[in-house]
Amino acid sequence: MKPFALETKYGQLKDITTANYYENGSLKDCILSEQTTLNLPCGKVTPHYSYGDVRRKYTKSVSFYESGEIKTVSLEAQTEVMTPMGEFPAEFVTFYKNGNIKRIFPLNGKLTGYWSELDEAQMAIPFNFEFDFGSFTTKITAIHFYENGNIKSLSLWPGESVTLNTPVGAVSIKTGFSLYENGKLKTIEPSCPTPIRTPIGVVTAFDPNSIGIHADNNSLEFDENGNLIRLVTANNKIIAFPKGGEIQTITPSEQPHPLEDDASIPLPLEITFTEDYVQIICEVKYLFKMGETTFTILPHVPQSPQCGSGGCSDCSSCSGCGV
């Protein structure tokens, strides 16, 4: 394709080398090969146009909604852009249709044999954050906003952890956390096995399968009033004694690892609480009525190795409990 220019409501796109279109003919996305300045809702920016850097992704410079509104922009260099939190450095930004920022990524490097996660981490800088449930300084991978500008989730850099004052006490978390639109904590990801007081007793919350891509959904969840409504455990088995029913012993299980012959993957228990019921899922779904069932919580030692058995101090040199 011969490079060409195209006018948009945000400014002229110069030297478009690759372009895709919607059925109505409007531009869907494109790759640029010349410097262009666009006036976006987050400020004046230069979309990515040079591709000689080993760490930069070969990705679309800009993309648009079918209506012509900006959807994403990959920036030529890390740039201070205006966000609901004030100016913030970014290499990649996504938008809602109304122009408000959806997600902001301070870095957007490509991990290859020539550029490692450690290389990328050395470019990440820590930021200071203050919330009602804690103040901390940490490196992040992204911030997700609601359409009205309130923070929806904050994703931590791999290996980072912070301590938050949650409805169940102080908890060290990895991956990040998500919020309700009113700013209350919605979900967190414990960084190591953590005893949590629940409606059925003390359960050790920890999800060994958490991969930590983003913090939109995590394994420990609260409702808007701060009540615990869901957690995951691989460290406890639960014995349920339903009134007039059969005793049930529910234990985390294991399944063969798809890539390693001598390894297995733990299948933890997912426990959900409502005002009237407790639901426990591990391959099979169990439902028990509160007030008509008593529970005994016992330790369970997973066959699959997981760190954190000696406390969070043991986790200081790893990147998140083996995940």
C-alpha positions as a printed NumPy array, in Angstrom:
array([[  0.   ,   0.   ,   0.   ],
       [  1.316,   3.426,  -0.918],
       [  1.451,   5.664,   2.204],
       [ -1.334,   8.241,   2.343],
       [ -2.717,  10.899,   4.694],
       [ -6.199,  11.093,   6.185],
       [ -8.013,  13.846,   8.064],
       [ -9.756,  12.998,  11.329],
       [-11.583,  15.112,  13.919],
       [ -8.388,  14.939,  15.999],
       [ -5.959,  16.008,  13.282],
       [ -4.287,  14.638,  10.165],
       [ -2.849,  11.126,  10.13 ],
       [  0.313,  11.183,   8.003],
       [  1.943,   8.374,   6.04 ],
       [ -0.562,   5.623,   6.78 ],
       [  1.09 ,   2.381,   5.694],
       [ -1.582,  -0.083,   6.87 ],
       [ -5.269,   0.622,   7.403],
       [ -8.454,  -1.306,   8.222],
       [-12.   ,  -0.038,   7.766],
       [-15.509,  -0.69 ,   9.102],
       [-18.245,  -1.74 ,   6.686],
       [-19.52 ,   1.845,   6.643],
       [-16.129,   2.978,   5.276],
       [-14.901,   4.693,   8.425],
       [-11.329,   4.087,   9.559],
       [-11.007,   1.263,  12.113],
       [ -7.255,   1.381,  12.774],
       [ -3.971,   2.185,  11.092],
       [ -0.187,   2.123,  11.346],
       [  1.743,   5.339,  10.732],
       [  5.283,   5.864,   9.473],
       [  5.596,   9.63 ,   9.983],
       [  5.29 ,  11.909,  13.001],
       [  1.755,  13.144,  13.586],
       [  0.288,  15.268,  16.359],
       [ -3.297,  14.576,  17.426],
       [ -5.479,  16.636,  19.746],
       [ -7.082,  13.883,  21.842],
       [ -9.271,  14.235,  24.941],
       [ -6.176,  13.425,  27.048],
       [ -4.096,  16.177,  25.372],
       [ -1.748,  16.635,  22.426],
       [  0.069,  13.378,  21.649],
       [  2.249,  11.776,  19.003],
       [  1.072,   8.298,  17.946],
       [  3.663,   5.576,  17.47 ],
       [  5.302,   5.778,  14.037],
       [  8.859,   4.354,  14.371],
       [  9.419,   0.599,  14.721],
       [ 13.17 ,   0.145,  15.109],
       [ 13.132,  -0.18 ,  18.906],
       [ 13.514,  -3.79 ,  20.056],
       [ 11.096,  -3.302,  22.977],
       [  8.224,  -1.584,  21.17 ],
       [  5.29 ,  -3.617,  19.903],
       [  4.426,  -3.61 ,  16.221],
       [  0.883,  -2.507,  16.906],
       [ -1.738,  -0.139,  15.558],
       [ -0.784,   3.492,  16.014],
       [ -4.416,   4.49 ,  16.548],
       [ -7.821,   2.836,  16.405],
       [-11.332,   4.299,  16.258],
       [-14.91 ,   3.398,  17.055],
       [-17.211,   3.061,  14.052],
       [-18.569,   6.525,  14.876],
       [-15.093,   8.008,  14.362],
       [-14.325,   8.561,  18.057],
       [-10.855,   7.627,  19.267],
       [-10.621,   4.12 ,  20.781],
       [ -6.895,   3.506,  21.403],
       [ -3.597,   5.262,  20.856],
       [ -0.09 ,   3.825,  21.087],
       [  2.309,   6.675,  21.814],
       [  5.709,   7.2  ,  20.199],
       [  7.262,   7.834,  23.607],
       [  6.031,   7.837,  27.177],
       [  4.008,  11.035,  27.442],
       [  2.268,  12.904,  30.254],
       [ -1.449,  12.724,  29.463],
       [ -4.405,  14.176,  31.348],
       [ -6.389,  11.571,  33.302],
       [ -9.088,  11.752,  36.002],
       [ -6.154,  11.545,  38.473],
       [ -4.313,  14.443,  36.843],
       [ -1.311,  14.165,  34.531],
       [  0.088,  10.644,  34.272],
       [  2.815,   9.13 ,  32.044],
       [  1.574,   6.681,  29.411],
       [  2.691,   4.678,  26.381],
       [ -0.756,   3.296,  25.59 ],
       [ -4.231,   4.703,  26.29 ],
       [ -7.73 ,   3.384,  25.611],
       [-10.926,   5.443,  25.575],
       [-14.674,   5.131,  25.991],
       [-16.873,   6.339,  23.134],
       [-17.497,   9.62 ,  24.964],
       [-13.741,  10.356,  24.949],
       [-13.122,   9.619,  28.619],
       [-10.07 ,   7.504,  29.377],
       [-10.8  ,   3.806,  29.933],
       [ -7.331,   2.398,  30.628],
       [ -3.884,   3.891,  30.862],
       [ -0.635,   1.9  ,  30.57 ],
       [  2.55 ,   3.672,  31.716],
       [  4.611,   1.157,  29.705],
       [  3.69 ,  -1.048,  26.757],
       [  6.845,  -2.954,  25.865],
       [  7.102,  -6.268,  24.005],
       [  8.649,  -9.186,  25.903],
       [ 10.921, -11.285,  23.669],
       [ 14.223, -13.105,  23.815],
       [ 15.818,  -9.698,  23.255],
       [ 13.757,  -7.789,  25.832],
       [ 12.836,  -9.459,  29.122],
       [ 10.34 ,  -8.666,  31.844],
       [ 13.319,  -7.594,  33.966],
       [ 14.399,  -5.145,  31.248],
       [ 10.885,  -3.715,  31.162],
       [ 10.666,  -3.588,  34.969],
       [ 13.802,  -1.467,  35.112],
       [ 11.948,   1.17 ,  33.099],
       [  8.938,   1.141,  35.431],
       [  8.855,   3.841,  38.082],
       [  6.897,   3.651,  41.364],
       [  3.897,   5.921,  41.883],
       [  2.337,   7.209,  45.096],
       [ -1.338,   6.413,  45.72 ],
       [ -3.731,   7.412,  48.482],
       [ -7.058,   5.68 ,  49.094],
       [ -9.393,   5.47 ,  52.07 ],
       [ -8.121,   1.916,  52.615],
       [ -4.401,   2.628,  52.357],
       [ -1.549,   4.755,  51.078],
       [  1.354,   3.118,  49.271],
       [  4.062,   3.478,  46.651],
       [  4.307,   0.82 ,  43.952],
       [  4.961,   0.08 ,  40.283],
       [  1.856,  -0.523,  38.187],
       [  1.001,  -1.966,  34.793],
       [ -2.342,  -0.197,  34.281],
       [ -5.18 ,   1.85 ,  35.739],
       [ -8.74 ,   1.077,  34.657],
       [-11.356,   3.851,  35.004],
       [-15.125,   3.785,  35.028],
       [-16.753,   5.901,  32.344],
       [-17.418,   8.633,  34.923],
       [-13.692,   8.833,  35.753],
       [-13.639,   6.919,  39.043],
       [-11.004,   4.195,  39.342],
       [-12.278,   0.703,  38.511],
       [ -9.058,  -1.248,  39.133],
       [ -5.358,  -0.774,  39.744],
       [ -3.02 ,  -3.469,  38.393],
       [  0.342,  -3.937,  40.091],
       [  3.602,  -4.79 ,  38.382],
       [  4.537,  -8.511,  38.648],
       [  6.357,  -9.089,  41.931],
       [  4.929,  -5.972,  43.579],
       [  2.745,  -6.236,  46.677],
       [  1.024,  -3.698,  48.934],
       [ -0.919,  -3.951,  52.184],
       [ -4.511,  -2.697,  52.255],
       [ -6.89 ,  -2.132,  55.161],
       [ -9.795,  -4.301,  53.993],
       [-13.143,  -5.179,  55.607],
       [-11.483,  -8.384,  56.905],
       [ -8.348,  -6.648,  58.198],
       [ -4.94 ,  -5.772,  56.808],
       [ -4.131,  -7.979,  53.803],
       [ -0.994,  -8.116,  51.663],
       [ -2.067,  -8.258,  48.018],
       [ -0.478,  -8.924,  44.645],
       [ -1.868,  -8.344,  41.122],
       [ -3.955,  -5.408,  42.34 ],
       [ -7.486,  -4.575,  43.391],
       [-10.805,  -3.48 ,  41.938],
       [-13.312,  -0.943,  43.234],
       [-17.005,  -0.252,  43.07 ],
       [-18.003,   2.984,  41.369],
       [-18.389,   4.596,  44.798],
       [-14.731,   3.854,  45.631],
       [-15.357,   0.94 ,  47.995],
       [-13.141,  -2.141,  47.684],
       [-14.657,  -4.833,  45.474],
       [-11.952,  -7.489,  44.961],
       [ -8.357,  -8.117,  46.048],
       [ -5.793, -10.848,  45.35 ],
       [ -3.973, -12.062,  48.498],
       [ -0.24 , -12.338,  47.863],
       [  0.133, -15.37 ,  50.138],
       [ -2.12 , -17.71 ,  52.164],
       [ -4.076, -15.404,  54.493],
       [ -6.459, -16.417,  57.312],
       [ -9.836, -14.713,  56.809],
       [-12.784, -14.768,  59.224],
       [-15.861, -15.857,  57.25 ],
       [-19.503, -16.72 ,  58.105],
       [-18.476, -20.399,  58.384],
       [-15.207, -19.941,  60.276],
       [-11.615, -18.946,  59.586],
       [-10.589, -19.893,  56.029],
       [ -7.114, -19.418,  54.543],
       [ -7.666, -17.385,  51.393],
       [ -5.264, -17.917,  48.492],
       [ -5.627, -18.705,  44.806],
       [ -2.529, -20.555,  43.527],
       [ -3.87 , -20.305,  39.967],
       [ -4.05 , -16.507,  39.895],
       [ -2.098, -15.419,  36.815],
       [ -2.289, -11.705,  37.472],
       [ -2.879, -10.333,  33.97 ],
       [ -5.027,  -7.52 ,  35.363],
       [ -6.852,  -6.678,  38.588],
       [-10.425,  -6.299,  37.31 ],
       [-11.519,  -9.548,  38.991],
       [ -9.754, -11.138,  41.96 ],
       [-10.324, -14.106,  44.228],
       [-11.406, -12.288,  47.414],
       [-14.594, -10.249,  46.942],
       [-16.731,  -7.913,  49.081],
       [-20.118,  -6.312,  48.523],
       [-20.546,  -2.528,  48.639],
       [-21.246,  -2.708,  52.382],
       [-17.963,  -4.502,  53.044],
       [-19.447,  -7.952,  53.581],
       [-17.337, -10.888,  52.365],
       [-19.137, -12.595,  49.474],
       [-16.494, -14.796,  47.802],
       [-13.047, -16.266,  48.366],
       [-10.798, -19.022,  47.044],
       [ -8.773, -21.441,  49.147],
       [ -6.369, -24.243,  48.337],
       [ -5.26 , -24.521,  51.963],
       [ -8.421, -25.772,  53.666],
       [-10.867, -28.627,  53.386],
       [-14.387, -28.102,  54.676],
       [-16.652, -30.573,  56.43 ],
       [-20.326, -29.587,  56.256],
       [-22.932, -31.002,  58.648],
       [-26.367, -30.185,  57.137],
       [-29.296, -30.565,  59.529],
       [-30.98 , -33.862,  58.636],
       [-28.647, -34.371,  55.671],
       [-25.517, -36.269,  54.72 ],
       [-22.146, -35.045,  55.979],
       [-20.027, -33.651,  53.135],
       [-16.232, -33.414,  53.114],
       [-15.077, -30.994,  50.422],
       [-11.366, -30.983,  49.606],
       [ -9.315, -29.07 ,  47.029],
       [ -8.221, -31.42 ,  44.27 ],
       [ -5.473, -31.642,  41.67 ],
       [ -5.358, -32.234,  37.949],
       [ -2.393, -33.229,  35.761],
       [ -0.325, -30.361,  34.423],
       [ -0.848, -30.146,  30.642],
       [  2.843, -29.429,  29.951],
       [  4.78 , -31.194,  32.727],
       [  4.543, -34.952,  33.279],
       [  5.472, -34.935,  36.961],
       [  3.501, -31.846,  37.951],
       [ -0.112, -31.093,  38.768],
       [ -2.339, -28.034,  38.972],
       [ -4.27 , -27.393,  42.192],
       [ -8.04 , -26.966,  41.933],
       [ -8.953, -24.78 ,  44.924],
       [-12.344, -24.349,  46.553],
       [-14.4  , -21.314,  45.522],
       [-16.708, -20.299,  48.367],
       [-19.559, -17.837,  47.856],
       [-21.625, -16.365,  50.677],
       [-25.138, -14.913,  50.602],
       [-27.372, -14.007,  53.523],
       [-29.073, -17.408,  53.368],
       [-26.673, -19.807,  51.651],
       [-23.072, -20.942,  51.303],
       [-22.001, -22.318,  47.936],
       [-18.77 , -24.296,  47.568],
       [-17.427, -25.284,  44.157],
       [-14.554, -27.646,  43.337],
       [-15.448, -29.73 ,  40.275],
       [-18.84 , -30.296,  41.996],
       [-21.184, -27.576,  43.289],
       [-22.454, -27.803,  46.876],
       [-25.135, -25.548,  48.355],
       [-25.824, -25.299,  52.106],
       [-28.437, -23.272,  53.966],
       [-27.081, -20.951,  56.633],
       [-28.506, -21.654,  60.077],
       [-29.191, -25.252,  59.144],
       [-25.579, -26.296,  58.521],
       [-22.507, -26.297,  60.715],
       [-18.991, -26.352,  59.326],
       [-15.559, -27.559,  60.378],
       [-12.558, -25.985,  58.65 ],
       [ -9.432, -28.166,  58.542],
       [ -5.95 , -27.586,  57.059],
       [ -5.205, -29.017,  53.629],
       [ -1.664, -29.317,  52.33 ],
       [ -1.638, -29.085,  48.514],
       [  0.57 , -31.58 ,  46.703],
       [  1.535, -28.844,  44.266],
       [  4.217, -26.653,  45.821],
       [  3.244, -23.125,  46.772],
       [  5.225, -20.64 ,  48.735],
       [  3.969, -18.479,  51.538],
       [  3.772, -21.279,  54.101],
       [  6.124, -19.376,  56.339],
       [  4.31 , -16.062,  55.994],
       [  4.528, -13.161,  53.598],
       [  8.108, -12.421,  54.618],
       [  9.086, -15.533,  52.649],
       [  7.675, -13.998,  49.457],
       [  9.96 , -10.978,  49.228],
       [ 12.199, -12.362,  46.503],
       [  9.641, -14.083,  44.261],
       [  6.981, -12.835,  41.896],
       [  3.766, -13.899,  43.506],
       [  3.542, -17.32 ,  45.109],
       [  4.666, -19.399,  42.157],
       [  2.295, -17.934,  39.6  ]])
